[in-house]
Amino acid sequence: MEFMTTKEAVKKWNISERRIRQLLQDGRIDGAVKVGNNWNIPINANKPADKRSIKFNNTEFKFELPDNYFDEVDKLNKELSSKRPISKETLKSLKESINLEWTYNSNGIEGNTLTLRETQVVLEGITVGGKSLKEHLEAINHEQAILFLDDLIKDKKPITEWNIKNIHQLVLKGIDDKNAGKYRDENVKIKGAIHIPPDYLIVPELMKKLIINYDDWKKYHPIIKAALLHGELVKIHPFIDGNGRTSRLVMNLSLMNSGYLPVIIKKEKRLEYYNALDKAHTTGNYTHFVKLVNDLEIEMLNKYLELL
């Protein structure tokens, strides 16, 4: 049988030597043999799946993914980076298209009945007959929130409670000014979900912990980091209304801050999206939600690459 060293495994599997040594000590690499202070690893050994977990507010997070799971998305992102800078005209066209789809789908998930074309018309400043003022404002507000994200990224502003509140304030502007940008002062339930959000009295404390832990999650892949931020934010459900839209905006802010593209969760995937979140909230298993976000990121990267 042929063997490889830990250093050769590092290159083959693209993970750190420290991580490989931990896997060896845990007995998770089949056929590996220790000879003195060194390890002999079978040349055809499979790369172990990543079953690591982290804790936040006494919740153990799980993402059962192979260590090379993000290879495709990273390769595509690197390919896109190699094509930069993108011309101003192309970038403007792409952003307008994405912002429209993002706004249409994010609002659609929450029950907004504007079609894609109607959303475009509203964003162009035209009133659509038969649609409520609230639906018009939801479209306008969401686009303004996206522009606010662009400013935060341009100015290299970190994700903070203050900025999350500002994003929420934009989402509910003119719809519910009393609660816009303010943490809820009553208990709520999420329709159709098993998870029950925490008591409103501890929301400020949980939000402070979320930001502290988010900064610690930088050791994880940006897709996991963004997915966890979205999931735990909507789990806290800090606002009376607008939690879903705000959480999706904040998730994309995290992705863009890490050099990735914003993702669009299609309203047709609402059930899959809600089920993945509810599973994460009730079991701590984020595997399905991370996979959903990763697939959407790949989809968005391919969309950019096809047009360049």
Sequence and secondary structure as in RCSB ss.txt:
>XXXX:A:sequence
MEFMTTKEAVKKWNISERRIRQLLQDGRIDGAVKVGNNWNIPINANKPADKRSIKFNNTEFKFELPDNYFDEVDK
LNKELSSKRPISKETLKSLKESINLEWTYNSNGIEGNTLTLRETQVVLEGITVGGKSLKEHLEAINHEQAILFLD
DLIKDKKPITEWNIKNIHQLVLKGIDDKNAGKYRDENVKIKGAIHIPPDYLIVPELMKKLIINYDDWKKYHPIIK
AALLHGELVKIHPFIDGNGRTSRLVMNLSLMNSGYLPVIIKKEKRLEYYNALDKAHTTGNYTHFVKLVNDLEIEM
LNKYLELL
>XXXX:A:secstr
  EE HHHHHHHHT  HHHHHHHHHTT STT EEETTEEEEETT    EE  EEEETTEEEE  EETTTTHHHHH
HHHHHHHT S  HHHHHHHHHHHHHHHHHHHHHHTT    HHHHHHHHTT   TTS HHHHHHHHHHHHHHHHHH
HHHHTT    HHHHHHHHHHHTTTT TTTTTS  SS    TT S     GGGHHHHHHHHHHHHHHGGGS HHHH
HHHHHHHHHHH  SSS HHHHHHHHHHHHHHHTT       GGGHHHHHHHHHHHHHH B HHHHHHHHHHHHHH
HHHHHHH 
